[in-house]
Amino acid sequence: MAKKIFEKIVETPADVLSKGIEEVAKAEKKLSQEKPIKVARRYWHILGPGLTTGAADDDPSGIATYSQTGARYGFQLLWLAPLTFPLMAVVQEICARIGMVTGRGLAANIRQHYPRWVLYLCAGLLFFSNTFNLGADLGVMAKATQLLFPGLTFALLVIGFALLSLALQIFVSYERYSKYLKYLALALLCYVFSTLSIKLNWLEIFKHSLIPSLNFSKEQIFLICGILGTTISPYLFFWQPSQEVEEEIKDGKTRIEMRQGASVKELKNMRTDVWSGMIFSNAAMFFIIVACAGTLFVNGLTNINTAQEAALALRPFAGNFAYLLFTLGIIGVGLLGVPILAGSASYALSESFGWRHGLYRKLKQASAFYSVIIVSVLAGLLMNFIGLDPIKTLIYAAVINGIVAPVILVLIMGISSDKKIMGERVNGPLTKGIGWLTTLLMIVVGAATIAGFFV
């Protein structure tokens, strides 16, 4: 374009020179406008497993936990959002790097380098924990939908969500399915917009975000354990590396020899993806606590047990717009969280026992892998019809996570620090330090969670 403009300027008289200059200016303006769009497109293309993993961390049970935090303690525990961000980001980066460098999922690596009984125990407990969590999520999604469409029956909705989740995982190709997951992750924006629509004291909010505050009551300690267990959760450890492997297979690296190793550029893109997903996740956590603290807590509504209760309670104080967005967020993130809960359990069990696995495979090619997904979803569905208390099931899931997470983190740190396994891609000093700090913290959290049931 610039060449044509130059030729035109040379061939035309001086009185049209100004017109040529205007065309050059327009061309430059167009280029400057296109650059941010290209950057945004490239950034969106890089996002994948890290984004969906981070968003899945804010499933309906997580939303309920964060809503309780804001409703019961106001802004007091808001500092947990920025505190947990680097911890979960580093752990998920380590998990992703294990998958990229070894070409295998986490359970497959543990199976290869540690006693089998440890892996079988962890994978089994993860399956039960995820199933409890999944069942509670299905119920919450159904009840949240009833808030918007009261005429629909609970049974019809919970069965519909379960069947939709299974259909997406079993019958949709991984390439298309992974795109759906990315767009579902955007449901977290509902919590950002709903909170920004509320009139709040942002000076007080930022103060509590930076200055830790505790009253050391048994109830508060237990809730903090729940927050950390929900934020740094075992199912994310297994999902992340398995999805990194799926992405490489999608790119044609079907043999494990082709997948082993990771270039500097690949690791850089992975970090962009993972850290973006984790900051997105923690931003949603931050805004959910803020919304409930700024509306429910200040008006004396401190007893919130479920995500749909939080949405309903927000309506009189925050208005219909915030209520609608909060409710849509529950449904959208639930559609993301349920298949990831079922899928992560299936990856863990399939890799533990050496079964053929992967969402890129057809049902007949990986029948055991898909059978675990089907059993997990159907068992979670059944929980909603046999009278189990969803709150108690989530507490049981939290206890199991409290037991499993520290054990798995020790194994993760061992694998990622071993040069025989990772080569030159072992943990650096800072990553290793934060990783072990997180592991120690989760050991304390797990012990406190378990002790809370006996004290």
C-alpha positions in Angstrom: 0.0 0.0 0.0 2.8 2.4 0.9 4.5 1.8 -2.4 1.3 2.6 -4.4 0.8 5.8 -2.4 4.4 6.8 -3.0 4.1 6.3 -6.8 0.9 8.2 -6.8 2.5 11.1 -5.0 5.4 11.2 -7.5 3.1 11.2 -10.5 0.6 13.8 -9.2 1.0 17.6 -9.0 1.7 19.3 -5.7 -1.9 20.2 -5.1 -2.7 16.5 -4.5 0.3 15.9 -2.2 -1.9 16.5 0.9 -4.3 13.8 -0.2 -1.4 11.3 -0.5 -0.3 12.2 3.0 -3.8 11.7 4.3 -3.8 8.2 2.7 -0.5 7.3 4.4 -1.9 8.5 7.7 -5.0 6.4 7.3 -2.9 3.3 6.4 -0.7 3.8 9.5 -3.8 4.3 11.7 -5.3 1.0 10.3 -2.1 -0.9 11.0 -2.0 0.5 14.6 -5.6 -0.6 15.1 -4.9 -4.1 13.7 -1.9 -4.8 15.9 -3.8 -5.0 19.3 -6.3 -7.3 17.6 -3.6 -9.6 16.3 -2.0 -9.7 19.8 -5.3 -10.5 21.3 -5.9 -13.3 18.8 -2.5 -14.7 19.4 -3.0 -14.6 23.2 -6.4 -16.3 22.9 -4.8 -19.0 20.7 -2.2 -19.7 23.4 -4.8 -20.1 26.1 -6.1 -23.6 26.6 -5.6 -26.2 29.4 -4.4 -23.5 31.9 -7.5 -21.3 31.3 -10.0 -24.2 31.6 -8.3 -25.7 34.6 -8.3 -22.3 36.4 -12.0 -21.7 35.6 -13.0 -25.2 36.7 -11.5 -24.4 40.1 -14.5 -22.1 40.6 -17.1 -24.8 40.2 -20.5 -24.4 42.1 -19.0 -25.9 45.2 -16.2 -23.4 45.1 -18.6 -20.6 44.5 -20.5 -21.7 47.6 -17.3 -21.7 49.7 -16.4 -18.2 48.6 -19.9 -17.0 49.1 -19.9 -18.3 52.7 -16.6 -16.5 53.2 -17.9 -13.2 52.2 -21.3 -13.6 53.9 -19.9 -14.7 57.3 -16.7 -12.6 57.6 -17.2 -9.7 55.2 -13.9 -8.5 53.7 -11.8 -10.0 56.6 -10.5 -13.0 54.6 -10.2 -11.3 51.2 -6.4 -11.4 51.5 -6.6 -15.2 50.8 -7.3 -14.4 47.1 -4.0 -12.8 46.3 -2.2 -15.2 48.7 -3.4 -18.3 46.9 -2.8 -17.1 43.4 1.0 -17.6 43.2 0.7 -20.9 45.1 -1.8 -22.5 42.8 -0.2 -21.0 39.7 3.2 -22.5 40.5 1.7 -25.9 41.3 -0.3 -26.0 38.1 2.8 -24.8 36.1 4.8 -27.7 37.6 2.0 -30.2 36.7 1.8 -28.8 33.1 5.6 -29.0 32.7 5.6 -32.7 33.9 3.0 -33.5 31.2 4.9 -31.6 28.4 8.4 -32.9 29.2 7.5 -36.6 29.9 4.7 -36.9 27.3 2.6 -38.6 30.0 -0.1 -37.6 32.5 0.6 -37.2 36.2 -0.8 -40.6 37.3 1.3 -42.4 34.5 4.4 -40.7 35.9 3.6 -41.6 39.5 3.0 -45.2 38.4 6.4 -45.3 36.7 8.4 -43.9 39.6 6.6 -44.7 42.9 4.9 -47.6 44.6 1.7 -48.6 42.9 -0.3 -48.9 46.1 0.2 -45.2 46.8 -1.1 -44.3 43.4 -4.1 -46.7 43.6 -5.1 -45.3 47.0 -4.8 -41.7 45.8 -6.7 -42.4 42.5 -9.5 -44.2 44.3 -9.9 -41.5 46.9 -9.9 -38.9 44.1 -12.6 -40.8 42.3 -14.9 -40.7 45.3 -14.1 -37.1 46.2 -14.8 -36.0 42.6 -18.0 -37.9 42.4 -19.3 -36.3 45.6 -18.3 -32.9 44.3 -19.8 -33.6 40.9 -23.1 -34.7 42.3 -23.4 -31.6 44.5 -22.5 -29.4 41.4 -25.2 -31.0 39.3 -27.8 -30.3 42.0 -26.7 -26.7 42.4 -26.8 -26.1 38.7 -30.3 -27.5 38.5 -31.5 -25.3 41.4 -29.8 -22.3 39.9 -31.6 -22.9 36.6 -34.9 -23.1 38.5 -34.2 -19.6 39.8 -34.4 -18.4 36.2 -37.1 -20.9 35.0 -39.3 -21.9 38.0 -41.5 -24.1 35.8 -38.8 -26.6 35.1 -38.6 -29.6 37.5 -35.4 -30.4 39.5 -35.3 -34.0 38.3 -35.5 -33.0 34.6 -32.7 -30.4 35.0 -30.3 -32.5 36.9 -30.7 -35.4 34.5 -30.4 -33.1 31.5 -27.1 -31.5 32.8 -25.7 -35.0 33.5 -26.5 -36.3 30.0 -25.2 -33.1 28.3 -21.9 -33.5 30.1 -21.6 -37.1 29.1 -22.6 -36.4 25.5 -19.9 -33.6 25.1 -17.1 -35.8 26.5 -18.0 -39.0 24.6 -19.4 -37.9 21.3 -17.7 -34.6 20.5 -14.1 -34.6 19.2 -11.4 -33.3 21.5 -10.5 -30.5 19.1 -14.1 -29.1 19.2 -14.7 -30.0 22.9 -11.6 -28.1 24.0 -13.0 -25.0 22.3 -16.2 -25.3 24.2 -14.3 -25.5 27.4 -12.4 -22.3 26.6 -15.6 -20.4 26.0 -17.3 -21.8 29.0 -14.4 -20.4 31.1 -15.6 -16.9 30.2 -18.6 -17.6 32.4 -16.4 -16.4 35.3 -16.7 -12.9 33.9 -20.3 -12.9 35.3 -18.9 -12.6 38.8 -16.7 -9.6 37.8 -19.6 -7.7 36.1 -22.1 -8.6 38.8 -19.8 -7.2 41.5 -18.9 -4.1 39.6 -22.6 -3.3 39.3 -22.8 -3.0 43.1 -22.0 0.2 45.0 -19.0 -0.8 47.3 -16.3 0.8 49.4 -13.3 0.0 47.3 -10.8 1.6 49.7 -11.8 -0.9 52.4 -11.7 -3.7 49.9 -8.1 -3.0 48.8 -7.1 -2.6 52.5 -8.4 -6.1 53.4 -6.9 -7.5 50.2 -3.4 -6.6 51.4 -3.5 -6.9 55.2 -4.2 -10.4 56.6 -6.7 -10.6 59.4 -7.8 -13.7 61.5 -9.8 -14.3 64.7 -8.5 -17.9 65.0 -11.9 -19.3 65.8 -12.6 -23.0 65.0 -15.2 -22.1 62.4 -12.9 -19.6 60.6 -10.0 -22.0 60.5 -12.2 -24.7 59.1 -13.5 -22.3 56.4 -9.9 -21.3 55.5 -9.1 -25.0 55.2 -12.1 -25.3 52.8 -10.9 -22.3 50.8 -7.4 -23.7 50.3 -8.7 -27.2 49.6 -11.1 -25.8 47.0 -8.5 -23.6 45.4 -5.5 -26.0 45.4 -7.4 -29.1 44.6 -6.1 -32.6 43.6 -8.3 -33.0 40.6 -6.6 -30.0 38.9 -3.2 -31.7 39.4 -4.3 -34.6 37.2 -6.4 -32.7 34.7 -3.6 -30.1 33.8 -0.8 -32.5 32.6 -3.3 -34.8 30.8 -4.7 -31.9 28.8 -1.2 -30.8 27.9 -0.7 -34.3 26.5 -4.0 -34.1 24.7 -3.0 -30.8 23.1 0.2 -32.4 21.8 -1.7 -35.4 20.4 -4.1 -33.0 18.7 -1.0 -31.4 17.0 0.0 -34.8 15.6 2.4 -36.0 18.3 0.7 -39.4 18.7 3.7 -41.4 19.9 5.2 -40.7 23.3 8.7 -40.3 21.8 7.4 -37.4 19.8 5.8 -35.7 22.9 8.8 -35.9 25.2 10.7 -32.7 25.8 9.6 -29.1 25.6 11.2 -26.1 23.8 11.7 -22.7 25.5 8.8 -21.3 23.3 6.5 -24.1 24.3 7.2 -23.6 28.0 6.8 -19.8 27.6 3.3 -20.3 26.0 2.4 -22.8 28.7 3.3 -20.3 31.5 1.2 -17.7 29.8 -1.7 -20.1 29.6 -1.4 -21.4 33.2 -0.8 -18.0 34.9 -3.6 -16.4 32.9 -6.0 -19.2 34.0 -5.0 -19.0 37.6 -5.3 -15.2 37.8 -8.7 -15.5 36.1 -9.7 -18.1 38.7 -8.6 -16.0 41.6 -10.1 -12.9 40.3 -13.5 -14.7 40.3 -12.8 -15.8 43.8 -12.0 -12.2 44.8 -15.1 -10.8 43.3 -17.5 -13.4 44.7 -16.2 -12.7 48.2 -16.5 -9.0 47.6 -20.1 -9.3 46.3 -21.3 -11.3 49.2 -19.4 -9.3 51.8 -20.6 -6.0 50.4 -24.3 -7.0 50.3 -25.1 -10.0 52.5 -22.6 -9.5 55.4 -23.4 -5.8 55.8 -27.2 -6.6 55.9 -26.8 -9.4 58.5 -27.3 -12.4 56.1 -24.4 -14.5 57.3 -25.7 -18.0 56.9 -25.2 -19.0 53.2 -24.7 -22.7 52.5 -25.0 -23.0 48.7 -24.3 -21.0 45.6 -27.9 -20.6 44.6 -28.7 -19.3 48.1 -26.1 -16.7 47.6 -27.5 -15.7 44.2 -31.1 -15.5 45.6 -29.9 -13.5 48.7 -28.1 -11.0 46.5 -31.2 -10.0 44.6 -32.8 -7.6 47.2 -29.5 -5.8 47.8 -27.6 -5.9 44.5 -30.5 -5.8 42.1 -31.8 -8.1 39.3 -28.7 -7.5 37.1 -26.2 -8.8 39.7 -28.6 -11.6 40.6 -29.0 -12.7 36.9 -25.2 -12.6 36.3 -24.4 -14.5 39.5 -26.9 -17.2 38.6 -25.7 -17.6 35.0 -22.1 -17.9 36.3 -23.1 -20.9 38.5 -24.7 -22.6 35.5 -21.9 -21.8 33.1 -19.0 -22.7 35.3 -20.9 -25.9 36.4 -21.0 -27.0 32.8 -17.3 -26.6 32.7 -16.6 -28.1 36.2 -18.7 -31.3 36.0 -16.9 -32.9 32.9 -13.5 -31.9 34.3 -14.2 -33.5 37.7 -15.3 -36.7 35.9 -12.5 -36.5 33.4 -9.7 -35.9 35.9 -10.8 -39.0 37.9 -10.9 -41.1 34.8 -7.4 -39.9 33.7 -6.1 -40.8 37.2 -7.6 -44.3 37.3 -6.9 -45.1 33.6 -3.2 -44.1 33.8 -2.9 -45.9 37.2 -4.0 -49.2 35.7 -2.5 -48.7 32.3 -5.8 -48.5 30.4 -6.1 -46.8 27.0 -7.3 -43.3 27.7 -7.8 -39.9 26.2 -10.6 -37.7 25.0 -9.1 -37.8 21.6 -10.0 -41.5 21.4 -13.4 -42.9 20.4 -15.6 -44.7 22.9 -14.7 -48.2 21.5 -11.0 -47.3 21.6 -11.0 -46.4 25.3 -14.0 -48.1 26.8 -12.5 -48.3 30.3 -11.6 -44.6 30.3 -15.1 -43.6 29.2 -16.7 -46.1 31.6 -15.1 -44.3 34.6 -16.5 -41.0 33.3 -20.0 -42.5 32.9 -20.0 -44.2 36.3 -18.8 -41.0 38.0 -21.4 -38.8 36.4 -24.2 -41.3 37.0 -23.2 -41.9 40.6 -23.2 -38.1 41.1 -26.6 -37.9 39.5 -27.9 -40.6 41.8 -26.8 -38.7 44.8 -29.4 -36.1 44.1 -32.2 -38.7 44.4 -31.3 -40.7 47.5 -31.5 -37.9 50.0 -27.8 -37.1 50.6 -27.3 -33.6 52.0 -25.2 -31.7 49.3 -23.5 -29.6 52.0 -22.4 -32.8 53.9 -21.2 -34.4 50.7 -19.0 -31.4 49.9 -17.6 -31.6 53.5 -16.7 -35.2 52.9 -15.1 -34.3 49.6 -13.1 -31.6 51.3 -11.9 -34.1 53.9 -10.8 -36.5 51.2 -9.0 -33.7 49.3 -7.3 -32.7 52.6 -5.9 -36.3 52.8 -5.0 -36.7 49.2 -3.6 -33.3 48.2 -0.5 -33.3 50.4 0.5 -36.8 49.3 0.1 -36.0 45.6 2.0 -32.7 46.1 5.0 -34.5 47.6 5.0 -36.9 44.6 4.7 -34.0 42.2 7.6 -32.1 43.8 9.7 -35.3 43.7 9.0 -35.9 40.0 9.5 -32.3 38.9 12.8 -32.0 40.8 14.3 -35.3 39.4 16.8 -34.7 36.6 16.5 -38.3 35.5 12.8 -37.6 34.7 12.8 -34.0 33.8 16.3 -33.4 32.4 17.2 -29.7 32.2 13.5 -28.8 32.8 13.7 -29.5 36.6 12.3 -26.9 39.1 14.3 -23.8 39.5 15.1 -22.6 43.1 12.2 -20.2 43.3 9.7 -22.7 41.8 11.0 -25.4 44.1 10.7 -23.1 47.2 7.1 -22.0 46.4 6.2 -25.6 45.5 7.4 -27.0 48.8 5.9 -24.1 50.7 2.5 -24.9 49.2 3.0 -28.6 50.0 3.7 -27.8 53.7 0.7 -25.5 53.8 -1.6 -28.2 52.4 -0.2 -30.7 54.9 -1.2 -28.2 57.7 -4.6 -27.6 56.0 -5.2 -31.3 55.6 -4.4 -32.0 59.2 -6.6 -29.1 60.4 -9.5 -30.3 58.3 -9.3 -33.8 59.7 -8.7 -32.6 63.2 -11.8 -30.4 63.0 -14.0 -33.5 62.9 -12.6 -34.8 66.2 -12.2 -31.7 68.3 
